[in-house]
Amino acid sequence: MPRAAQAARRTAKRTVKRTAARTAARTAARERRHAVRAVLKVHELTKAGTSLHLEIYASREKVGDLEIGRGSLYWRGGRRQLRKRIPWTRFAELMDGLAYGA
């Protein structure tokens, strides 16, 4: 193998190693901002009391709880006592407003 080809190969290997090291350093510096814990209660999908409970965290601080059921969903803020019931039709209107404008 000619010397020029060997030198080019060594340079390419060094570049790959440097790129991998930079990517690893950036990933370590960035921390996940959000985390979600889920609890699924499924007795039977058609029965009342079936729900999905999500605990939502941002920067290791609790943002709130979201409980998703058959008839509606419930939101409780991170430091709130009461939860807010939101029917599915109202939720759809809110999401349409956020996604597509008023």
C-alpha positions in Angstrom: 0.0 0.0 0.0 1.4 3.4 -0.9 2.5 5.7 1.9 0.0 8.4 0.9 -2.9 5.9 1.2 -1.7 4.8 4.7 -1.4 8.5 5.8 -4.9 9.2 4.6 -6.3 6.2 6.4 -4.6 7.2 9.7 -6.0 10.7 9.4 -9.5 9.4 8.8 -9.3 7.2 11.9 -8.2 10.2 14.0 -11.1 12.2 12.7 -13.6 9.5 13.6 -12.1 9.2 17.1 -12.3 13.0 17.7 -15.9 13.2 16.4 -16.9 10.4 18.8 -15.2 12.0 21.7 -16.9 15.3 21.0 -20.3 13.7 20.7 -19.8 11.8 24.0 -18.8 15.1 25.7 -21.9 16.9 24.4 -24.2 14.1 25.5 -22.7 14.0 29.0 -23.1 17.8 29.3 -26.7 17.7 28.3 -29.1 16.3 30.8 -32.6 15.0 30.2 -35.0 17.8 31.0 -38.2 15.9 31.3 -39.1 12.6 32.9 -42.4 10.7 33.1 -43.5 7.9 35.3 -46.5 5.8 34.4 -48.9 3.7 36.3 -51.5 1.7 34.3 -54.7 0.4 36.0 -56.4 -1.9 33.6 -59.1 -4.1 35.1 -61.0 -4.3 31.9 -60.9 -1.6 29.2 -64.7 -1.2 29.2 -65.1 -0.7 33.0 -65.0 2.5 35.0 -61.8 2.9 37.0 -59.5 2.0 34.2 -56.9 4.8 33.8 -53.4 5.7 33.0 -51.7 7.9 35.6 -48.6 9.9 34.6 -46.3 11.8 36.9 -44.4 14.5 34.9 -41.1 16.0 36.0 -38.9 18.8 34.6 -35.4 19.2 35.9 -36.1 16.7 38.7 -39.0 18.9 40.0 -42.5 17.6 39.7 -44.6 19.6 37.2 -47.8 17.7 37.7 -50.0 14.6 37.5 -52.1 13.6 34.5 -54.7 10.9 34.8 -56.2 9.7 31.6 -59.5 7.8 31.8 -62.4 6.8 29.6 -64.6 9.8 30.2 -62.1 12.6 30.7 -58.6 13.5 31.9 -57.6 15.1 35.2 -54.7 17.5 35.7 -53.1 18.4 39.1 -50.2 20.8 39.1 -47.0 20.0 40.9 -47.9 21.9 44.1 -51.6 21.9 43.9 -54.2 20.2 46.1 -57.2 20.0 43.7 -57.3 18.4 40.4 -59.0 19.8 37.3 -61.3 17.6 35.2 -61.1 18.2 31.5 -63.7 16.4 29.2 -62.3 14.9 26.0 -64.2 17.4 23.8 -62.7 20.3 25.7 -59.3 18.8 25.5 -59.6 18.4 21.7 -60.6 22.1 21.5 -57.6 23.1 23.5 -55.2 21.0 21.5 -56.7 22.3 18.2 -56.2 25.9 19.5 -52.6 25.2 20.4 -51.7 23.3 17.3 -53.6 25.3 14.6 -54.3 28.7 16.3 -57.5 30.2 17.5 
